[in-house]
Amino acid sequence: MRVLVCDDDQDSAEALGTLLAFSSPVHVIVDLGFDGRQAVDIARNTRPDVVILDLEMPVLNGFDAAAAIRATLSPPPMLVAVSGAPAAVIAAEAGSVFDHALRKPLDFDDLCRLLFKQ
């Protein structure tokens, strides 16, 4: 499985990438980006199965990046929004573009259940 993690908090992106690469129940290749434009460019080049996007990023926010990825890749990858906003706000705002929305700080077990259907 190939996963793109994109968050402007570089430490958060790297930590999640490391967890996915070394603690997932399946082999995961992780690519990292740190703004919305990088997310779109990396997704076009690597064609990930899953894209995890922070909603509030520079250059392109998570919504615009997700819309660009969805419009560019066919079939589109699973798009997962992450934000520190209240869960209900994330779900309401992200529902039109994203497949799933999760609140920060992420619960790694919840993310694994979502990604790996455990």
N, C-alpha and C positions, 0 to 999 in steps of 0.2 A: 504494500500500500504506500502511496506517495501522498504526503501531507505538506501543505504550505501553511506556515504560521506567520502572520503579519501583525505586528504591534509596534507602535512608535516607542514603547518602553522596551529598549533592546534587551535588558536583563530579563524581563518577563518572557519575551519571545524566545530567547535562548534557553531559559529554564524549561519552558513547556516543550520546546524542541528536543531537549535532552531527555526529558521524561518520556516523550513519545518514542524516541529512538531506542531507548534502553529499557523501558519498563512496560512496554505494550505487549499484549499477548500474541501479536503477529509481528512480522518484520515490517518496520516502517522506515521509509526514506523521508527525511525532513528537509525542507527548504525554508529559509527565513527571509523575511522582508521587513522593512521598518517604516514604510509609508505606503499609501494606497497605490501610487503609481508603480512602485516596485512590485506590489502584489499582482497587479495586472500584467506587467511584463514577465514576471517569473511564471505566473500561471500559463501564459501563452507559450512559453518556452518549455515548461516541464509537464504540462497537462496533469496536474495533481488529481487524485481521487477526492480529496477533501481540502477545503480552504477555510482556515480559521482566521477571522478578521476582527481586529479591534474596530469599534465603530468611530472612535474619535482619533483620527490620524491626520498628519499634515499631507499636503499636496493633493491627495484625494482622500475623502473620508471613507469609512468602511462601506457605506451604502453605495456610493458612486463606484467604488472599486468592485463591489459585488455585482452591480448592474453591468459593468463593463465585462467582467469575467463571464457572467451568464450569457451576455449577448455574443461573446466571441467564441466560446468553447461549446462544441456540440458532440456528445451530450455534456451539459455543464457538470462540474464537480458538486459534491455536497458542500453547501455554503453555511458556515456556522458563525454567527455574530457573537462577540463577547464585549461586555461593557460593565462598568461599575454602576451604571444606573439601576434603579429598581427593576426587578424581574418583569413586572407587568408592563413597564414602559418599554423595555427591550423587546418583549414579545410583540407589542402593538406596533412599534416602529419598524422592527426588522421583518415582520411577517410577510411583507409584500416582495421582498428581495431574497431573503435568507430562508434556508430550509429549517434551521434551528437557531435558537438564541439562548445563550448561557450568561450568567452573572459572574463577574469577577468578585473575589478571587475564585478561580475555577476549582471545582472539586474534580480531581483527576479521575476518580472512580466513575463519576457521572459522565465525564467525557469519554472514558473507555466504553461504558455501556452504550453510549450514543454511536460511537464510531465502529465498535466491534460487535455490537448487538449481543452483549453478554448479559 
